[in-house]
Amino acid sequence: MYLSKEVKADIFTKHGGKAENTGSTEGQVALFTHRINHLTGHLKNNRKDFNTERSLVKLVGKRRSLLDYLKKKDVVRYRELIKELNIRK
C-alpha cells in the first residue's frame, strides 16, 4: 500500500500537532491532499480508470468542505494551510 502507518503519523505530526491527533481539520486536509496527489499521478498513467476518477472527485469534495469549515472557523489557519499545501482556491 502506498500509505503506511509511518507516513500517516508523519502527516498528522506535521499538520495536526501530534500523531494521535487524527481528528484535526488540518491533518485531515493534509491526508486528503496526499491521497489526491497519489490518485492524480495514477490517473495520468491510466486515463480510463473511471472508478479512480470518481474516488478522486469525492475526495476533492470532502477536502473542499473541510477547507470551507476551517475558513469559517479561523481564516488565518485556513490561509496558512492553503499556502503550506500549495492548494489553489
N, CA, C and O atoms as a CHARMM CRD file, in Angstrom:
* protein
*
  356
    1    1 MET  N      0.83600  -1.18300   0.00000 PROA 1      0.00000
    2    1 MET  CA     0.00000   0.00000   0.00000 PROA 1      0.00000
    3    1 MET  C      0.88000   1.24400   0.00000 PROA 1      0.00000
    4    1 MET  O      1.96400   1.24100   0.58300 PROA 1      0.00000
    5    2 TYR  N      0.42900   2.27500  -0.63200 PROA 2      0.00000
    6    2 TYR  CA     1.22400   3.47900  -0.79300 PROA 2      0.00000
    7    2 TYR  C      1.29200   4.32200   0.46600 PROA 2      0.00000
    8    2 TYR  O      2.16900   5.17700   0.58900 PROA 2      0.00000
    9    3 LEU  N      0.38000   4.09800   1.40400 PROA 3      0.00000
   10    3 LEU  CA     0.30100   4.94700   2.59300 PROA 3      0.00000
   11    3 LEU  C      0.48800   4.08400   3.83800 PROA 3      0.00000
   12    3 LEU  O     -0.44800   3.42500   4.28900 PROA 3      0.00000
   13    4 SER  N      1.69400   4.09300   4.38800 PROA 4      0.00000
   14    4 SER  CA     1.98400   3.28000   5.56300 PROA 4      0.00000
   15    4 SER  C      1.62900   4.03900   6.83900 PROA 4      0.00000
   16    4 SER  O      1.29400   5.22300   6.80400 PROA 4      0.00000
   17    5 LYS  N      1.70800   3.33400   7.95800 PROA 5      0.00000
   18    5 LYS  CA     1.41000   3.96100   9.25400 PROA 5      0.00000
   19    5 LYS  C      2.39000   5.09000   9.54700 PROA 5      0.00000
   20    5 LYS  O      2.01800   6.11500  10.12000 PROA 5      0.00000
   21    6 GLU  N      3.63900   4.89600   9.15100 PROA 6      0.00000
   22    6 GLU  CA     4.65900   5.90600   9.42200 PROA 6      0.00000
   23    6 GLU  C      4.38500   7.19300   8.63400 PROA 6      0.00000
   24    6 GLU  O      4.56200   8.29600   9.15200 PROA 6      0.00000
   25    7 VAL  N      3.95100   7.03700   7.37600 PROA 7      0.00000
   26    7 VAL  CA     3.65400   8.21300   6.55700 PROA 7      0.00000
   27    7 VAL  C      2.45600   8.96700   7.13100 PROA 7      0.00000
   28    7 VAL  O      2.46400  10.19600   7.20300 PROA 7      0.00000
   29    8 LYS  N      1.42400   8.22200   7.54000 PROA 8      0.00000
   30    8 LYS  CA     0.24900   8.86200   8.14300 PROA 8      0.00000
   31    8 LYS  C      0.62700   9.59000   9.42700 PROA 8      0.00000
   32    8 LYS  O      0.20600  10.72400   9.65600 PROA 8      0.00000
   33    9 ALA  N      1.42800   8.92300  10.26500 PROA 9      0.00000
   34    9 ALA  CA     1.84700   9.55100  11.51900 PROA 9      0.00000
   35    9 ALA  C      2.65900  10.80500  11.24400 PROA 9      0.00000
   36    9 ALA  O      2.53000  11.79500  11.96400 PROA 9      0.00000
   37   10 ASP  N      3.49500  10.77700  10.21000 PROA 10     0.00000
   38   10 ASP  CA     4.29100  11.94700   9.85000 PROA 10     0.00000
   39   10 ASP  C      3.39700  13.09700   9.38400 PROA 10     0.00000
   40   10 ASP  O      3.62800  14.25100   9.74600 PROA 10     0.00000
   41   11 ILE  N      2.38400  12.78400   8.58600 PROA 11     0.00000
   42   11 ILE  CA     1.45900  13.82000   8.10100 PROA 11     0.00000
   43   11 ILE  C      0.72300  14.46200   9.27300 PROA 11     0.00000
   44   11 ILE  O      0.61700  15.68600   9.34800 PROA 11     0.00000
   45   12 PHE  N      0.21100  13.63200  10.19100 PROA 12     0.00000
   46   12 PHE  CA    -0.54100  14.17300  11.31800 PROA 12     0.00000
   47   12 PHE  C      0.36600  14.89400  12.30100 PROA 12     0.00000
   48   12 PHE  O     -0.06600  15.84800  12.94900 PROA 12     0.00000
   49   13 THR  N      1.61500  14.45900  12.42600 PROA 13     0.00000
   50   13 THR  CA     2.54700  15.17000  13.29700 PROA 13     0.00000
   51   13 THR  C      2.86300  16.54300  12.73800 PROA 13     0.00000
   52   13 THR  O      2.92900  17.52600  13.47700 PROA 13     0.00000
   53   14 LYS  N      3.05700  16.60600  11.43800 PROA 14     0.00000
   54   14 LYS  CA     3.42800  17.86900  10.79500 PROA 14     0.00000
   55   14 LYS  C      2.27500  18.86700  10.78400 PROA 14     0.00000
   56   14 LYS  O      2.48200  20.06000  11.00500 PROA 14     0.00000
   57   15 HSD  N      1.06100  18.37900  10.52800 PROA 15     0.00000
   58   15 HSD  CA    -0.06700  19.29800  10.35100 PROA 15     0.00000
   59   15 HSD  C     -1.06000  19.29500  11.49900 PROA 15     0.00000
   60   15 HSD  O     -1.74600  20.29300  11.71700 PROA 15     0.00000
   61   16 GLY  N     -1.15500  18.18900  12.24600 PROA 16     0.00000
   62   16 GLY  CA    -2.15500  18.10200  13.28700 PROA 16     0.00000
   63   16 GLY  C     -1.63400  18.36300  14.68400 PROA 16     0.00000
   64   16 GLY  O     -2.41900  18.45300  15.62800 PROA 16     0.00000
   65   17 GLY  N     -0.33600  18.48700  14.83300 PROA 17     0.00000
   66   17 GLY  CA     0.23800  18.72300  16.15000 PROA 17     0.00000
   67   17 GLY  C      0.97100  17.51000  16.67200 PROA 17     0.00000
   68   17 GLY  O      2.15400  17.59800  17.00000 PROA 17     0.00000
   69   18 LYS  N      0.28500  16.35900  16.75600 PROA 18     0.00000
   70   18 LYS  CA     0.93200  15.11000  17.15000 PROA 18     0.00000
   71   18 LYS  C      0.26500  13.96100  16.39500 PROA 18     0.00000
   72   18 LYS  O     -0.81400  14.12100  15.82600 PROA 18     0.00000
   73   19 ALA  N      0.91500  12.81600  16.40000 PROA 19     0.00000
   74   19 ALA  CA     0.46300  11.69000  15.57800 PROA 19     0.00000
   75   19 ALA  C     -0.89900  11.16400  16.00300 PROA 19     0.00000
   76   19 ALA  O     -1.63400  10.62800  15.17300 PROA 19     0.00000
   77   20 GLU  N     -1.25500  11.30300  17.27700 PROA 20     0.00000
   78   20 GLU  CA    -2.53400  10.79100  17.75500 PROA 20     0.00000
   79   20 GLU  C     -3.69300  11.72900  17.43200 PROA 20     0.00000
   80   20 GLU  O     -4.85200  11.34200  17.58200 PROA 20     0.00000
   81   21 ASN  N     -3.40900  12.93500  16.99900 PROA 21     0.00000
   82   21 ASN  CA    -4.44100  13.92900  16.71800 PROA 21     0.00000
   83   21 ASN  C     -4.96000  13.75600  15.28400 PROA 21     0.00000
   84   21 ASN  O     -4.77700  14.63200  14.43800 PROA 21     0.00000
   85   22 THR  N     -5.60600  12.62100  15.02700 PROA 22     0.00000
   86   22 THR  CA    -6.06100  12.32000  13.67400 PROA 22     0.00000
   87   22 THR  C     -7.36600  13.02400  13.31800 PROA 22     0.00000
   88   22 THR  O     -7.78900  12.98500  12.16300 PROA 22     0.00000
   89   23 GLY  N     -8.00000  13.65500  14.27600 PROA 23     0.00000
   90   23 GLY  CA    -9.26400  14.32100  14.01200 PROA 23     0.00000
   91   23 GLY  C     -9.14500  15.79000  13.67900 PROA 23     0.00000
   92   23 GLY  O    -10.14800  16.44800  13.40000 PROA 23     0.00000
   93   24 SER  N     -7.92400  16.31800  13.70500 PROA 24     0.00000
   94   24 SER  CA    -7.76700  17.74700  13.42500 PROA 24     0.00000
   95   24 SER  C     -8.07000  18.03700  11.96200 PROA 24     0.00000
   96   24 SER  O     -7.76200  17.23900  11.07700 PROA 24     0.00000
   97   25 THR  N     -8.66400  19.16600  11.73200 PROA 25     0.00000
   98   25 THR  CA    -9.03900  19.54500  10.37400 PROA 25     0.00000
   99   25 THR  C     -7.81400  19.66700   9.48300 PROA 25     0.00000
  100   25 THR  O     -7.82400  19.20100   8.34400 PROA 25     0.00000
  101   26 GLU  N     -6.75100  20.29600   9.99700 PROA 26     0.00000
  102   26 GLU  CA    -5.54000  20.46900   9.18800 PROA 26     0.00000
  103   26 GLU  C     -4.92300  19.12300   8.82200 PROA 26     0.00000
  104   26 GLU  O     -4.46800  18.93200   7.69400 PROA 26     0.00000
  105   27 GLY  N     -4.90600  18.19700   9.76600 PROA 27     0.00000
  106   27 GLY  CA    -4.34800  16.87500   9.49700 PROA 27     0.00000
  107   27 GLY  C     -5.15100  16.11400   8.45900 PROA 27     0.00000
  108   27 GLY  O     -4.58400  15.46300   7.58100 PROA 27     0.00000
  109   28 GLN  N     -6.47400  16.19500   8.55800 PROA 28     0.00000
  110   28 GLN  CA    -7.32300  15.51300   7.58900 PROA 28     0.00000
  111   28 GLN  C     -7.17000  16.10800   6.19900 PROA 28     0.00000
  112   28 GLN  O     -7.12200  15.37400   5.21100 PROA 28     0.00000
  113   29 VAL  N     -7.09200  17.42800   6.11300 PROA 29     0.00000
  114   29 VAL  CA    -6.91200  18.07500   4.81600 PROA 29     0.00000
  115   29 VAL  C     -5.56000  17.68100   4.21500 PROA 29     0.00000
  116   29 VAL  O     -5.46300  17.44200   3.01100 PROA 29     0.00000
  117   30 ALA  N     -4.52300  17.61200   5.04300 PROA 30     0.00000
  118   30 ALA  CA    -3.20300  17.20900   4.55500 PROA 30     0.00000
  119   30 ALA  C     -3.21900  15.76400   4.06900 PROA 30     0.00000
  120   30 ALA  O     -2.60300  15.44800   3.05100 PROA 30     0.00000
  121   31 LEU  N     -3.92200  14.87900   4.79000 PROA 31     0.00000
  122   31 LEU  CA    -4.02600  13.48900   4.36600 PROA 31     0.00000
  123   31 LEU  C     -4.79600  13.37800   3.05600 PROA 31     0.00000
  124   31 LEU  O     -4.38900  12.64000   2.15900 PROA 31     0.00000
  125   32 PHE  N     -5.90200  14.10300   2.93900 PROA 32     0.00000
  126   32 PHE  CA    -6.65700  14.10400   1.68500 PROA 32     0.00000
  127   32 PHE  C     -5.81000  14.63000   0.54000 PROA 32     0.00000
  128   32 PHE  O     -5.88100  14.10800  -0.57300 PROA 32     0.00000
  129   33 THR  N     -5.01000  15.65300   0.79700 PROA 33     0.00000
  130   33 THR  CA    -4.14900  16.21200  -0.24900 PROA 33     0.00000
  131   33 THR  C     -3.12700  15.18300  -0.70200 PROA 33     0.00000
  132   33 THR  O     -2.85200  15.06300  -1.89600 PROA 33     0.00000
  133   34 HSD  N     -2.56900  14.44900   0.23000 PROA 34     0.00000
  134   34 HSD  CA    -1.59900  13.39500  -0.11400 PROA 34     0.00000
  135   34 HSD  C     -2.26600  12.32700  -0.97900 PROA 34     0.00000
  136   34 HSD  O     -1.69900  11.88700  -1.97900 PROA 34     0.00000
  137   35 ARG  N     -3.46500  11.91400  -0.59000 PROA 35     0.00000
  138   35 ARG  CA    -4.19400  10.90300  -1.36000 PROA 35     0.00000
  139   35 ARG  C     -4.59600  11.43500  -2.73200 PROA 35     0.00000
  140   35 ARG  O     -4.53300  10.70300  -3.72000 PROA 35     0.00000
  141   36 ILE  N     -5.00500  12.69100  -2.80300 PROA 36     0.00000
  142   36 ILE  CA    -5.39100  13.29700  -4.08300 PROA 36     0.00000
  143   36 ILE  C     -4.19700  13.34600  -5.02900 PROA 36     0.00000
  144   36 ILE  O     -4.33100  13.04300  -6.21400 PROA 36     0.00000
  145   37 ASN  N     -3.03600  13.72400  -4.51400 PROA 37     0.00000
  146   37 ASN  CA    -1.83600  13.75800  -5.35200 PROA 37     0.00000
  147   37 ASN  C     -1.47700  12.36800  -5.86000 PROA 37     0.00000
  148   37 ASN  O     -1.05700  12.21100  -7.00600 PROA 37     0.00000
  149   38 HSD  N     -1.64200  11.36300  -5.01200 PROA 38     0.00000
  150   38 HSD  CA    -1.35600   9.98900  -5.43100 PROA 38     0.00000
  151   38 HSD  C     -2.32200   9.54800  -6.53500 PROA 38     0.00000
  152   38 HSD  O     -1.89600   8.98100  -7.54200 PROA 38     0.00000
  153   39 LEU  N     -3.61400   9.80500  -6.34900 PROA 39     0.00000
  154   39 LEU  CA    -4.60500   9.40600  -7.35200 PROA 39     0.00000
  155   39 LEU  C     -4.43300  10.17500  -8.65400 PROA 39     0.00000
  156   39 LEU  O     -4.68200   9.63000  -9.72900 PROA 39     0.00000
  157   40 THR  N     -4.01400  11.42100  -8.57400 PROA 40     0.00000
  158   40 THR  CA    -3.77700  12.21500  -9.77900 PROA 40     0.00000
  159   40 THR  C     -2.64200  11.61400 -10.60100 PROA 40     0.00000
  160   40 THR  O     -2.72600  11.53000 -11.82600 PROA 40     0.00000
  161   41 GLY  N     -1.58200  11.19900  -9.91500 PROA 41     0.00000
  162   41 GLY  CA    -0.47500  10.53700 -10.60900 PROA 41     0.00000
  163   41 GLY  C     -0.91100   9.23000 -11.24900 PROA 41     0.00000
  164   41 GLY  O     -0.47700   8.90000 -12.35300 PROA 41     0.00000
  165   42 HSD  N     -1.76800   8.48400 -10.55900 PROA 42     0.00000
  166   42 HSD  CA    -2.28300   7.23100 -11.10100 PROA 42     0.00000
  167   42 HSD  C     -3.11500   7.48800 -12.35800 PROA 42     0.00000
  168   42 HSD  O     -3.01300   6.75100 -13.33900 PROA 42     0.00000
  169   43 LEU  N     -3.93600   8.53500 -12.32100 PROA 43     0.00000
  170   43 LEU  CA    -4.80900   8.81300 -13.46100 PROA 43     0.00000
  171   43 LEU  C     -4.04800   9.35700 -14.66800 PROA 43     0.00000
  172   43 LEU  O     -4.53700   9.27300 -15.79500 PROA 43     0.00000
  173   44 LYS  N     -2.86500   9.90900 -14.44600 PROA 44     0.00000
  174   44 LYS  CA    -2.07000  10.35800 -15.58800 PROA 44     0.00000
  175   44 LYS  C     -1.61500   9.16900 -16.42500 PROA 44     0.00000
  176   44 LYS  O     -1.47800   9.27500 -17.64400 PROA 44     0.00000
  177   45 ASN  N     -1.38200   8.03500 -15.76200 PROA 45     0.00000
  178   45 ASN  CA    -0.96100   6.83000 -16.48400 PROA 45     0.00000
  179   45 ASN  C     -2.13700   5.98700 -16.94200 PROA 45     0.00000
  180   45 ASN  O     -2.02200   5.27500 -17.93900 PROA 45     0.00000
  181   46 ASN  N     -3.26700   6.04600 -16.24300 PROA 46     0.00000
  182   46 ASN  CA    -4.43600   5.21400 -16.53100 PROA 46     0.00000
  183   46 ASN  C     -5.63700   6.11200 -16.76900 PROA 46     0.00000
  184   46 ASN  O     -6.45100   6.33200 -15.87300 PROA 46     0.00000
  185   47 ARG  N     -5.73500   6.62300 -17.97800 PROA 47     0.00000
  186   47 ARG  CA    -6.76200   7.61000 -18.29400 PROA 47     0.00000
  187   47 ARG  C     -8.17800   7.06700 -18.16900 PROA 47     0.00000
  188   47 ARG  O     -9.09400   7.81400 -17.82500 PROA 47     0.00000
  189   48 LYS  N     -8.37100   5.79100 -18.44100 PROA 48     0.00000
  190   48 LYS  CA    -9.72500   5.24700 -18.49600 PROA 48     0.00000
  191   48 LYS  C    -10.16600   4.57100 -17.19600 PROA 48     0.00000
  192   48 LYS  O    -11.15400   3.83700 -17.18800 PROA 48     0.00000
  193   49 ASP  N     -9.46500   4.80500 -16.13200 PROA 49     0.00000
  194   49 ASP  CA    -9.83200   4.24000 -14.83300 PROA 49     0.00000
  195   49 ASP  C    -10.89000   5.14600 -14.19600 PROA 49     0.00000
  196   49 ASP  O    -10.56900   6.05000 -13.42500 PROA 49     0.00000
  197   50 PHE  N    -12.13800   4.88700 -14.52900 PROA 50     0.00000
  198   50 PHE  CA   -13.21700   5.78300 -14.12000 PROA 50     0.00000
  199   50 PHE  C    -13.57300   5.64000 -12.64800 PROA 50     0.00000
  200   50 PHE  O    -14.06400   6.59200 -12.04100 PROA 50     0.00000
  201   51 ASN  N    -13.33500   4.46500 -12.06000 PROA 51     0.00000
  202   51 ASN  CA   -13.59200   4.30800 -10.62700 PROA 51     0.00000
  203   51 ASN  C    -12.64400   5.17000  -9.81400 PROA 51     0.00000
  204   51 ASN  O    -13.05600   5.79400  -8.83600 PROA 51     0.00000
  205   52 THR  N    -11.39300   5.20900 -10.20500 PROA 52     0.00000
  206   52 THR  CA   -10.42800   6.05900  -9.51100 PROA 52     0.00000
  207   52 THR  C    -10.76400   7.52600  -9.72100 PROA 52     0.00000
  208   52 THR  O    -10.60000   8.34100  -8.81300 PROA 52     0.00000
  209   53 GLU  N    -11.23400   7.86400 -10.91400 PROA 53     0.00000
  210   53 GLU  CA   -11.62200   9.25000 -11.18700 PROA 53     0.00000
  211   53 GLU  C    -12.78200   9.68000 -10.29200 PROA 53     0.00000
  212   53 GLU  O    -12.80600  10.80500  -9.79300 PROA 53     0.00000
  213   54 ARG  N    -13.73500   8.78400 -10.09400 PROA 54     0.00000
  214   54 ARG  CA   -14.86700   9.08400  -9.22600 PROA 54     0.00000
  215   54 ARG  C    -14.40000   9.25100  -7.77700 PROA 54     0.00000
  216   54 ARG  O    -14.84800  10.15400  -7.07100 PROA 54     0.00000
  217   55 SER  N    -13.49700   8.37400  -7.34700 PROA 55     0.00000
  218   55 SER  CA   -12.95500   8.47900  -5.99000 PROA 55     0.00000
  219   55 SER  C    -12.20900   9.78900  -5.79900 PROA 55     0.00000
  220   55 SER  O    -12.28700  10.40800  -4.73800 PROA 55     0.00000
  221   56 LEU  N    -11.49000  10.20500  -6.82300 PROA 56     0.00000
  222   56 LEU  CA   -10.75500  11.46200  -6.76500 PROA 56     0.00000
  223   56 LEU  C    -11.70800  12.64400  -6.61400 PROA 56     0.00000
  224   56 LEU  O    -11.45800  13.54400  -5.81200 PROA 56     0.00000
  225   57 VAL  N    -12.78300  12.64800  -7.36900 PROA 57     0.00000
  226   57 VAL  CA   -13.75400  13.73500  -7.29300 PROA 57     0.00000
  227   57 VAL  C    -14.39800  13.78600  -5.90400 PROA 57     0.00000
  228   57 VAL  O    -14.61200  14.86800  -5.35800 PROA 57     0.00000
  229   58 LYS  N    -14.70600  12.61400  -5.33500 PROA 58     0.00000
  230   58 LYS  CA   -15.28900  12.57800  -3.99100 PROA 58     0.00000
  231   58 LYS  C    -14.30700  13.10200  -2.94500 PROA 58     0.00000
  232   58 LYS  O    -14.69800  13.82900  -2.03200 PROA 58     0.00000
  233   59 LEU  N    -13.02400  12.72900  -3.07900 PROA 59     0.00000
  234   59 LEU  CA   -12.01300  13.20500  -2.13200 PROA 59     0.00000
  235   59 LEU  C    -11.84600  14.71700  -2.21600 PROA 59     0.00000
  236   59 LEU  O    -11.71700  15.39400  -1.19500 PROA 59     0.00000
  237   60 VAL  N    -11.85100  15.23900  -3.43200 PROA 60     0.00000
  238   60 VAL  CA   -11.71600  16.68500  -3.60200 PROA 60     0.00000
  239   60 VAL  C    -12.90300  17.39500  -2.95500 PROA 60     0.00000
  240   60 VAL  O    -12.73000  18.45100  -2.34500 PROA 60     0.00000
  241   61 GLY  N    -14.10000  16.83400  -3.07800 PROA 61     0.00000
  242   61 GLY  CA   -15.27600  17.42000  -2.44200 PROA 61     0.00000
  243   61 GLY  C    -15.19200  17.39800  -0.92300 PROA 61     0.00000
  244   61 GLY  O    -15.56200  18.36900  -0.26200 PROA 61     0.00000
  245   62 LYS  N    -14.70300  16.28600  -0.36700 PROA 62     0.00000
  246   62 LYS  CA   -14.53400  16.20300   1.08600 PROA 62     0.00000
  247   62 LYS  C    -13.52500  17.22300   1.57000 PROA 62     0.00000
  248   62 LYS  O    -13.73500  17.89800   2.57900 PROA 62     0.00000
  249   63 ARG  N    -12.41800  17.32700   0.83100 PROA 63     0.00000
  250   63 ARG  CA   -11.37900  18.29000   1.22500 PROA 63     0.00000
  251   63 ARG  C    -11.91600  19.71300   1.14500 PROA 63     0.00000
  252   63 ARG  O    -11.63200  20.53800   2.01300 PROA 63     0.00000
  253   64 ARG  N    -12.68900  19.99700   0.10800 PROA 64     0.00000
  254   64 ARG  CA   -13.25700  21.33200  -0.05300 PROA 64     0.00000
  255   64 ARG  C    -14.18000  21.67300   1.10100 PROA 64     0.00000
  256   64 ARG  O    -14.15000  22.79700   1.60300 PROA 64     0.00000
  257   65 SER  N    -15.00900  20.71600   1.53600 PROA 65     0.00000
  258   65 SER  CA   -15.93300  21.00300   2.63600 PROA 65     0.00000
  259   65 SER  C    -15.16600  21.21300   3.93800 PROA 65     0.00000
  260   65 SER  O    -15.54700  22.06400   4.74200 PROA 65     0.00000
  261   66 LEU  N    -14.09500  20.45500   4.16400 PROA 66     0.00000
  262   66 LEU  CA   -13.27800  20.67700   5.35600 PROA 66     0.00000
  263   66 LEU  C    -12.59300  22.03800   5.30500 PROA 66     0.00000
  264   66 LEU  O    -12.48600  22.72200   6.32300 PROA 66     0.00000
  265   67 LEU  N    -12.13300  22.42500   4.13300 PROA 67     0.00000
  266   67 LEU  CA   -11.49300  23.73900   3.99300 PROA 67     0.00000
  267   67 LEU  C    -12.50200  24.86200   4.20500 PROA 67     0.00000
  268   67 LEU  O    -12.17200  25.88800   4.79800 PROA 67     0.00000
  269   68 ASP  N    -13.72200  24.67300   3.72600 PROA 68     0.00000
  270   68 ASP  CA   -14.76300  25.68500   3.96300 PROA 68     0.00000
  271   68 ASP  C    -15.06500  25.81900   5.45000 PROA 68     0.00000
  272   68 ASP  O    -15.26200  26.92500   5.95300 PROA 68     0.00000
  273   69 TYR  N    -15.09900  24.67800   6.15400 PROA 69     0.00000
  274   69 TYR  CA   -15.31600  24.69600   7.59500 PROA 69     0.00000
  275   69 TYR  C    -14.18900  25.45100   8.30100 PROA 69     0.00000
  276   69 TYR  O    -14.43200  26.28800   9.17100 PROA 69     0.00000
  277   70 LEU  N    -12.94800  25.13800   7.90900 PROA 70     0.00000
  278   70 LEU  CA   -11.80600  25.78900   8.53100 PROA 70     0.00000
  279   70 LEU  C    -11.80100  27.28900   8.24200 PROA 70     0.00000
  280   70 LEU  O    -11.45400  28.09100   9.10900 PROA 70     0.00000
  281   71 LYS  N    -12.18600  27.66100   7.02700 PROA 71     0.00000
  282   71 LYS  CA   -12.23700  29.07800   6.65400 PROA 71     0.00000
  283   71 LYS  C    -13.27300  29.81600   7.50200 PROA 71     0.00000
  284   71 LYS  O    -13.05900  30.96200   7.89900 PROA 71     0.00000
  285   72 LYS  N    -14.39600  29.15100   7.77300 PROA 72     0.00000
  286   72 LYS  CA   -15.44800  29.76600   8.57900 PROA 72     0.00000
  287   72 LYS  C    -15.01400  29.90900  10.04400 PROA 72     0.00000
  288   72 LYS  O    -15.36400  30.88900  10.70000 PROA 72     0.00000
  289   73 LYS  N    -14.25100  28.92800  10.55700 PROA 73     0.00000
  290   73 LYS  CA   -13.83500  28.94300  11.95100 PROA 73     0.00000
  291   73 LYS  C    -12.63700  29.85400  12.20700 PROA 73     0.00000
  292   73 LYS  O    -12.64600  30.63300  13.15900 PROA 73     0.00000
  293   74 ASP  N    -11.59600  29.76100  11.35500 PROA 74     0.00000
  294   74 ASP  CA   -10.36000  30.50600  11.59100 PROA 74     0.00000
  295   74 ASP  C     -9.67600  30.78000  10.24800 PROA 74     0.00000
  296   74 ASP  O     -9.05100  29.88900   9.67200 PROA 74     0.00000
  297   75 VAL  N     -9.79700  31.99700   9.76200 PROA 75     0.00000
  298   75 VAL  CA    -9.28600  32.35900   8.44500 PROA 75     0.00000
  299   75 VAL  C     -7.76100  32.29600   8.39500 PROA 75     0.00000
  300   75 VAL  O     -7.19300  31.93800   7.36300 PROA 75     0.00000
  301   76 VAL  N     -7.10100  32.63500   9.48100 PROA 76     0.00000
  302   76 VAL  CA    -5.63200  32.64800   9.49900 PROA 76     0.00000
  303   76 VAL  C     -5.09400  31.23500   9.32500 PROA 76     0.00000
  304   76 VAL  O     -4.18100  31.02100   8.52700 PROA 76     0.00000
  305   77 ARG  N     -5.64300  30.26300  10.05700 PROA 77     0.00000
  306   77 ARG  CA    -5.20600  28.87200   9.90900 PROA 77     0.00000
  307   77 ARG  C     -5.50600  28.35600   8.51000 PROA 77     0.00000
  308   77 ARG  O     -4.71800  27.59500   7.94800 PROA 77     0.00000
  309   78 TYR  N     -6.64000  28.76200   7.94300 PROA 78     0.00000
  310   78 TYR  CA    -7.01600  28.37100   6.58600 PROA 78     0.00000
  311   78 TYR  C     -5.98200  28.85400   5.57800 PROA 78     0.00000
  312   78 TYR  O     -5.52800  28.08600   4.72900 PROA 78     0.00000
  313   79 ARG  N     -5.61300  30.11900   5.67100 PROA 79     0.00000
  314   79 ARG  CA    -4.64200  30.67600   4.72800 PROA 79     0.00000
  315   79 ARG  C     -3.26900  30.03400   4.87400 PROA 79     0.00000
  316   79 ARG  O     -2.59000  29.79000   3.87700 PROA 79     0.00000
  317   80 GLU  N     -2.85300  29.75500   6.11500 PROA 80     0.00000
  318   80 GLU  CA    -1.56600  29.09500   6.33400 PROA 80     0.00000
  319   80 GLU  C     -1.56500  27.69900   5.72800 PROA 80     0.00000
  320   80 GLU  O     -0.58300  27.29100   5.10900 PROA 80     0.00000
  321   81 LEU  N     -2.66400  26.96200   5.90300 PROA 81     0.00000
  322   81 LEU  CA    -2.74300  25.60000   5.37800 PROA 81     0.00000
  323   81 LEU  C     -2.75000  25.59200   3.86300 PROA 81     0.00000
  324   81 LEU  O     -2.09100  24.75700   3.24300 PROA 81     0.00000
  325   82 ILE  N     -3.49000  26.51500   3.25800 PROA 82     0.00000
  326   82 ILE  CA    -3.53000  26.61200   1.79400 PROA 82     0.00000
  327   82 ILE  C     -2.13500  26.88300   1.24500 PROA 82     0.00000
  328   82 ILE  O     -1.71700  26.27700   0.25900 PROA 82     0.00000
  329   83 LYS  N     -1.42400  27.79600   1.89000 PROA 83     0.00000
  330   83 LYS  CA    -0.08200  28.14400   1.43000 PROA 83     0.00000
  331   83 LYS  C      0.88800  26.97100   1.62400 PROA 83     0.00000
  332   83 LYS  O      1.72200  26.69600   0.76100 PROA 83     0.00000
  333   84 GLU  N      0.76900  26.29400   2.75700 PROA 84     0.00000
  334   84 GLU  CA     1.70100  25.21000   3.08300 PROA 84     0.00000
  335   84 GLU  C      1.50500  23.99700   2.15300 PROA 84     0.00000
  336   84 GLU  O      2.47900  23.35500   1.75700 PROA 84     0.00000
  337   85 LEU  N      0.25800  23.69000   1.81000 PROA 85     0.00000
  338   85 LEU  CA    -0.02600  22.52800   0.97700 PROA 85     0.00000
  339   85 LEU  C     -0.08500  22.84500  -0.51700 PROA 85     0.00000
  340   85 LEU  O     -0.28300  21.94800  -1.33600 PROA 85     0.00000
  341   86 ASN  N      0.08500  24.10100  -0.86600 PROA 86     0.00000
  342   86 ASN  CA     0.01700  24.54600  -2.26600 PROA 86     0.00000
  343   86 ASN  C     -1.30100  24.16400  -2.92200 PROA 86     0.00000
  344   86 ASN  O     -1.33600  23.61900  -4.02500 PROA 86     0.00000
  345   87 ILE  N     -2.38900  24.46700  -2.20900 PROA 87     0.00000
  346   87 ILE  CA    -3.72300  24.24600  -2.74700 PROA 87     0.00000
  347   87 ILE  C     -4.20900  25.56700  -3.30400 PROA 87     0.00000
  348   87 ILE  O     -4.13900  26.59000  -2.62200 PROA 87     0.00000
  349   88 ARG  N     -4.69100  25.56300  -4.50600 PROA 88     0.00000
  350   88 ARG  CA    -5.18300  26.81400  -5.06900 PROA 88     0.00000
  351   88 ARG  C     -6.67100  26.92100  -4.82300 PROA 88     0.00000
  352   88 ARG  O     -7.39200  25.92300  -4.82600 PROA 88     0.00000
  353   89 LYS  N     -7.11200  28.12300  -4.61200 PROA 89     0.00000
  354   89 LYS  CA    -8.53400  28.37800  -4.36900 PROA 89     0.00000
  355   89 LYS  C     -8.96300  29.53200  -5.23900 PROA 89     0.00000
  356   89 LYS  O    -10.12700  29.93000  -5.20600 PROA 89     0.00000
